[in-house]
Amino acid sequence: MTNQDLLKIAEKFGSPVYVYDSEKIISQYNRLTNAFSKVKNLRIHYAVKALSNISILSLFQNLGAGLDTVSVQEVKLGLQAGVDPSKIIYTPNGVSLEEIEMVAKMGVQINIDNLSILEQFGTKHPEVPVCIRINPHVMAGGNTNISVGHIDSKFGISIHQIPHVLRIVENTGMNINGIHMHTGSDILDIEVFLYASEILFSTALQFKDLEFLDFGSGFKVPYKEDDIETNIEELGEKLTAKFQSFCKQYGKELTLAFEPGKFLVSEAGKFLVKVNVIKQTTSTVFAQVDSGFNHLIRPMLYGSRHEIYNISNPEGKERFYSVVGYICETDTFASNRRISEIKEGDILAFKNAGAYCFSMASNYNSRFRPPEVLWHEGKAHLIRKRETFEDLIRGQVKMEFTPEKAEK
Ligand SMILES: Cc1ncc(COP(=O)(O)O)c(C=O)c1O
């Protein structure tokens, strides 16, 4: 996808607009499966939360991937995309027993991360095999919001509570068929994965009827030129060796599962915005664009960095700009960045806009959510329309009030 392709997309579909490159998604998927090609039974469950458009799910279905889901709605999207329920895992956190039962009825693999629901579910449905999400007590991840495997985290069943899990299994007669962990996102150091895998293996040895081990995700992708990233190839080699020797010890060839979001879609996405106003203040030059944290919240939510470049003037002289949105609160995408000279009306492209961007978008300030376009085999395909005022008002109920009588 060239700058010219992106400019044409902005012209045709308007701005702001999200664009995803299917070729990049496919190459990341192949990179991961190649890194683990020596594992006999490998399963990649794409984490739907990262980017949940049904055409993206359908692309993954076509590649042979399964899905990692966190809500009954994500499960339904996956089923509508044509993914077989047996290839979907459902890992909710803090949802009701009723929702879990609803998903179990659809034939989806249930993954439970707390003792209370495990006991209730096992008592009512001992015939349904269940995976358990453990908390390995490993501190990992790019920032505190996305570090989820440490001792104070709300996620997973503590590894110190495994004896309690075994008691529940014995009392209910339920079957644990998988062990899962996910320690965080943006993990650079493969030693973290390898260390956590040892904890997963030693937990797994306590369960006799396993079919799979799920190592979650958290691979770090590059956010700028020459940025560091998880070395997937090295991880593939080292973890495969550990997994194979574990399977020997366990006495059964298990399935190895991963559930990446960011790794598969982050770099495939670009977010295109138009510059409405160049505002020079006494200290800063602001480029104010036709979007805000309603459409891309990551910089404001966790200080994420998105490279921004001016596709209308890619060769222009670089100057310093703060790129900000139109929201009625501080709404900074980037501070004092070197970007080639910007004029009002120029189109800027944000990189790494595939994961946790559109899927976290909202209608704050009563703005429409942008359209999504999939660039596939050299053509732009609209995969979500820009919202309209009818979308915004749908579901709202206008009350009629009797006029207040004026006080005399
Ligand atoms: C349970 C679980 N699995 C997978 C993922 C995907 O992680 P990432 O996008 O870092 O690959 C997440 C992210 O929040 C998660 O919570």
The ligand as an SDF file (V2000), in Angstrom:
LIG
                    3D

 16 16  0  0  0  0  0  0  0  0999 V2000
   -6.4890  -13.1260   27.5320 C   0  0  0  0  0  0  0  0  0  0  0  0
   -5.8470  -12.3600   26.4310 C   0  0  0  0  0  0  0  0  0  0  0  0
   -5.3620  -13.0300   25.3740 N   0  0  0  0  0  0  0  0  0  0  0  0
   -4.7840  -12.3660   24.3330 C   0  0  0  0  0  0  0  0  0  0  0  0
   -4.6750  -10.9920   24.3110 C   0  0  0  0  0  0  0  0  0  0  0  0
   -4.0360  -10.3350   23.1270 C   0  0  0  0  0  0  0  0  0  0  0  0
   -2.8620   -9.7050   23.4830 O   0  0  0  0  0  0  0  0  0  0  0  0
   -1.9510   -8.9660   22.4200 P   0  0  0  0  0  0  0  0  0  0  0  0
   -2.8190   -8.0310   21.6510 O   0  0  0  0  0  0  0  0  0  0  0  0
   -0.8940   -8.2860   23.1900 O   0  0  0  0  0  0  0  0  0  0  0  0
   -1.4030  -10.0000   21.5010 O   0  0  0  0  0  0  0  0  0  0  0  0
   -5.1490  -10.2590   25.3960 C   0  0  0  0  0  0  0  0  0  0  0  0
   -5.0280   -8.7960   25.4220 C   0  0  0  0  0  0  0  0  0  0  0  0
   -5.5480   -8.0840   26.2220 O   0  0  0  0  0  0  0  0  0  0  0  0
   -5.7660  -10.9560   26.4860 C   0  0  0  0  0  0  0  0  0  0  0  0
   -6.2440  -10.3020   27.5410 O   0  0  0  0  0  0  0  0  0  0  0  0
  1  2  1  0
  2  3  1  0
  2 15  2  0
  3  4  2  0
  4  5  1  0
  5  6  1  0
  5 12  2  0
  6  7  1  0
  7  8  1  0
  8  9  2  0
  8 10  1  0
  8 11  1  0
 12 13  1  0
 12 15  1  0
 13 14  2  0
 15 16  1  0
M  END
$$$$
